[in-house]
Amino acid sequence: MNLGKRAAAGWGLAVCLWGFAAGGAAAIQTSLPPSISRADFAAAYLRFETAFLKATLDDSETARVNRAFDRLTLSFFTRNFSAAIQELDALTMSLDPNGSGVMIPKLGPYRVRFNPATHVPGRDRPFLTADILYKPGLAVDGIMVTLRLRPVDLKKTIDIPLEMKFSPDLPVLVEAGLEGLEEKLVPGRYEVGFAMGPRFLLSGYWSVVSASLAERAEANTARLAKIGTVPLALLQASVAVAARNRLLSDTPDPQNTAQMLFDPEALAVEVEAEIGALEKGRNPFVGKSGDYWRAIQTEGREVPLRVYCPPSAGRAKSSPLVVAFHGAGGDENMFMDAYGGGLIKRLAERHGFIVVSPLTNAFGGSKGVETFDRMIDVLAADYRIDRTRIYVLGHSMGGSTAGALAAARPGLIAAAACLNGFSGFKDDVRKISPTLVVASELDPIAGPSRIEPVFKKAQAAGLPVEYRFLKNYGHTLAVTRILPEAVAWLLARSR
């Protein structure tokens, strides 16, 4: 599954029902207030992440941005998405006043979407919807802007001129002019956003497919049923292929993150090939390189996870494995697309390790350690993993999970890194994997006042723990800052 070079962090897509207007031009409908989804926050987050990674900040500016980001995160967790997006846009403008941030006062409050969310050329007619994400501060009347479709594979863009009339209360778009658009479309994943010269303001995503995904998924299900009971060695591969096939839908679930992130046309082709491998008695995931979503079967449930295997790691005789656990409110896609815009994948390419990020929630409770063992066994069947160099790291809730596994499996895990989340160890623990503990000065959730005491207790017990203190950083943005250092610390150790 190719996620593209500019794949964003995302958490689902709002689904609305709209109608067509008479005539050849596309229908434009508006709503106020809209149904704001996590996907809208994701688009705003990507704009911010791009600006943050490019910015050169002194200590005071670093502290300001971290405090502001942690404040708006609270709005997100309380499901006040409108306020969170508005605050995030304001933060982006402060970091990038001469870049895409200059477009935010005029266009940031507005959401434009192509419908249907998954378009089959010749079967349905694309149209646009527009609505307000938050109350705009500027009233703009009768300006011409360009709505741009950018394929995520970086091929030729498609520009659509629009006359837009705004008011603080209701946006109205006219003269959409989508006649002839289908002739320019090729199957794939598109970024949808506004363009002004070289500047681009992301609004969302749109998928174009060559044939109905629902019909292809149904045909795939029939092929899988004909295979019947597979050998034990192919059981996990069969589970993964079936799970990936269930992602194929003409009406993607707004709560299914993976359906937002992937290129559905590429996924459909991959799943069909994977079924072909199973029909021949082969495991299609052995040595599979690139970035893809799958599931593994554990006792009583399927656990979703993302895997990234750089080409260098796939060719190596054996490769280190890093397991990354996301924080509360995230999912298996968080490390691969959100923290640092997928920084951990760039580190995997640089250092030649395989990284897997599962749904953290599946590793809590009495079955958590067994789930971890099962996941390692599945991955070891698909890849040549260096068993002396298996590492865990995590952020926030994921940091506590990494610490718990360091105590439960010191004979398996070479080292652990707990980033802004660490719960310490039980009094009877006598052996752990070497563990790095990180706390950030401005963290309002798991700051030094909470983490330092449990670290010192572990240190006093003679356990192999180390501590890092990040000045001027808060709870979430600290991950981008510390991740390269934490990964280097892990890779320097072996069991």
Buried (B, 14 or more C-beta within 10 A) or exposed (E): BBBBEBBBBBBBBBBBEBEEEEEEBBBBBBBEEBEBBBBBBBBBBBBBBBBBEEBEBEEEBBBBBBBBBBBBBBBBEEEBBBBBBBBBBBBBBBBBEEBBBBBBBBBBBBBBBBBBBBBBBEEEBBBBBBBBBBEBEEEBEEEEBBBBBBBBBEEEBBEBEBBBBBEEEEBEBEEBBBEEBEEEBBBBBBBBBBBBEEBBBBBBBBBBBBBBBBEBBEBBBEBBEEBEEBEEEBEBBBBBBBBBBBBBBBEBBBEBBBBBBBBBBBBBBBBBEBBEBBEEEEBBBEEBBBBBBBBBBBEEEBBBBBBBBBEBBBEBEEBBBBBBBBBBEBBBBBBBBBBBBBBBBBBBBEBBBBBBBBBBBBBEEEBBBEBBBBBBEBBEBBBBBBEEBBBBBBBBBBBBBBBBBBBBBBEBBBBBBBBBBBBBBEEEBEEBBBBBBBBBBBBEBBBBEBBBEBBEBBBEBEBBBBBBEBEBBBBBBBBBBBBBBBBEBBBEBEB
